Amino acid sequence: MVSLGDKLGLYRAMAGGGPLSSHEIARRSGCSERYVREWLNSQVAGGYVAYHPASVTYELTPEQAAVLADDTSPVFLPHAWQVVASMWADEPKTLNAFKTGEGVSWGEHSDRLFCGVAAFYRNCYSASLVQEWLPTLSGVTAKLEKGAKVADIGCGHGHSTVLMAKAYPESRFWGFDGHKGSIEIARRIAQEAGVAERVSFEVANADEYARHNYDLICFFDCLHDMGRPVDAMRYARTAMAEDGTVMLVEPYARDRVEDNINPVGRLYYAASTTLCCAHAISENGTHVLGAQAGPGRLESVLRSAGFGTVRQAAQTPFNLIIEARL
Ligand SMILES: C[S@@+](CC[C@H](N)C(=O)[O-])C[C@H]1O[C@@H](n2cnc3c(N)ncnc32)[C@H](O)[C@@H]1O
């Protein structure tokens, strides 16, 4: 229902409109009223849309609109349903994985996964990465302004790379990911954004990309997907400048299961089961962190890889941001 509401423009037709009849919402969205009315009632029953019985009208409150209608909002969630759709499509693979203990690699999933994850995180990054996260890292924005070398490991569709490249025209960026299909899309996104001259995307795993003495190495929501996160961080040490920085962005979590009992934990543990753990296992993982690793286990990965300074730099409802230096 959420996916339909997003794709058919039903939420957008309601946003900012106050109480509206099903006929008016159907008219604004160009959809058939009888379908729209039933969809609206499903949304009311789910608590996603408010209902006014006296006037028989439906209303999307500003809070609901931020989550369901504004696709630039950092809490816009409809893209997350693409991820859920991919989980259904790939259910036979997951059933088999539970029985055999074998992995399912990122690239084996339905295409809806890659688009869903990229679009979901893009909004989180565009709200915070340049404005809040980079400035909390010691000395990093000054280097980026002057001209720094930046690597984005496990970059997926590269929205994070492109956002940084647009903000820092003097700097040079490299995005690496083991999934060829994602790298092809990342190249196209960089072209469209007009930054392709300063941004390269290459198919490469976290322990084999070109070492350019980077000033900043970023891991956006991917370290926990890797089967050998300590090795990935050890490799980053060898690929960065002596006074370089690692920015580790991971799904928001606390250290203990009992502290992750909330809607974000519900979403992330599910994705972690079918996607993140499954991929790490497919890499013959020695260290399958899962998406709800929490700051304690992430710090221990960084310390085992030899980073001396590790601190939590920022957090949002969806992400933890950790800074590591030698
Ligand atoms: C959840 S996605 C995140 C993608 C992107 N960083 C973002 O935030 O939208 C995880 C990404 O990590 C990549 N990945 C997983 N294991 C990897 C490895 N060992 N080396 C490089 N990339 C890897 C996957 O191909 C996938 O694109």
The ligand as an SDF file (V2000), in Angstrom:
LIG
                    3D

 27 29  0  0  0  0  0  0  0  0999 V2000
   23.9480   -1.6080    1.9200 C   0  0  0  0  0  0  0  0  0  0  0  0
   24.8670   -1.3120    0.4830 S   0  0  0  0  0  0  0  0  0  0  0  0
   25.4000    0.3640    0.7270 C   0  0  0  0  0  0  0  0  0  0  0  0
   25.7870    1.0340   -0.5460 C   0  0  0  0  0  0  0  0  0  0  0  0
   26.1630    2.5250   -0.4200 C   0  0  0  0  0  0  0  0  0  0  0  0
   27.3890    2.7100    0.3310 N   0  0  0  0  0  0  0  0  0  0  0  0
   25.0360    3.3120    0.2060 C   0  0  0  0  0  0  0  0  0  0  0  0
   25.2000    3.7690    1.3390 O   0  0  0  0  0  0  0  0  0  0  0  0
   23.9730    3.4730   -0.4280 O   0  0  0  0  0  0  0  0  0  0  0  0
   26.3460   -2.2410    0.7530 C   0  0  0  0  0  0  0  0  0  0  0  0
   27.3320   -2.1890   -0.4030 C   0  0  0  0  0  0  0  0  0  0  0  0
   28.5560   -2.8080    0.0020 O   0  0  0  0  0  0  0  0  0  0  0  0
   29.0920   -3.5090   -1.1050 C   0  0  0  0  0  0  0  0  0  0  0  0
   30.0260   -4.5020   -0.5870 N   0  0  0  0  0  0  0  0  0  0  0  0
   29.7670   -5.5570    0.2050 C   0  0  0  0  0  0  0  0  0  0  0  0
   30.8890   -6.2390    0.4830 N   0  0  0  0  0  0  0  0  0  0  0  0
   31.9000   -5.6040   -0.1600 C   0  0  0  0  0  0  0  0  0  0  0  0
   33.3030   -5.8120   -0.2300 C   0  0  0  0  0  0  0  0  0  0  0  0
   33.8900   -6.8330    0.4020 N   0  0  0  0  0  0  0  0  0  0  0  0
   34.0470   -4.9490   -0.9470 N   0  0  0  0  0  0  0  0  0  0  0  0
   33.4490   -3.8860   -1.5900 C   0  0  0  0  0  0  0  0  0  0  0  0
   32.1130   -3.6480   -1.5630 N   0  0  0  0  0  0  0  0  0  0  0  0
   31.3470   -4.4880   -0.8350 C   0  0  0  0  0  0  0  0  0  0  0  0
   27.8560   -4.0880   -1.7850 C   0  0  0  0  0  0  0  0  0  0  0  0
   28.1070   -4.4770   -3.1210 O   0  0  0  0  0  0  0  0  0  0  0  0
   26.8700   -2.9500   -1.6490 C   0  0  0  0  0  0  0  0  0  0  0  0
   26.9070   -2.0740   -2.7490 O   0  0  0  0  0  0  0  0  0  0  0  0
  1  2  1  0
  2  3  1  0
  2 10  1  0
  3  4  1  0
  4  5  1  0
  5  6  1  0
  5  7  1  0
  7  8  2  0
  7  9  1  0
 10 11  1  0
 11 12  1  0
 11 26  1  0
 12 13  1  0
 13 14  1  0
 13 24  1  0
 14 15  1  0
 14 23  1  0
 15 16  2  0
 16 17  1  0
 17 18  1  0
 17 23  2  0
 18 19  1  0
 18 20  2  0
 20 21  1  0
 21 22  2  0
 22 23  1  0
 24 25  1  0
 24 26  1  0
 26 27  1  0
M  CHG  2   2   1   9  -1
M  END
$$$$
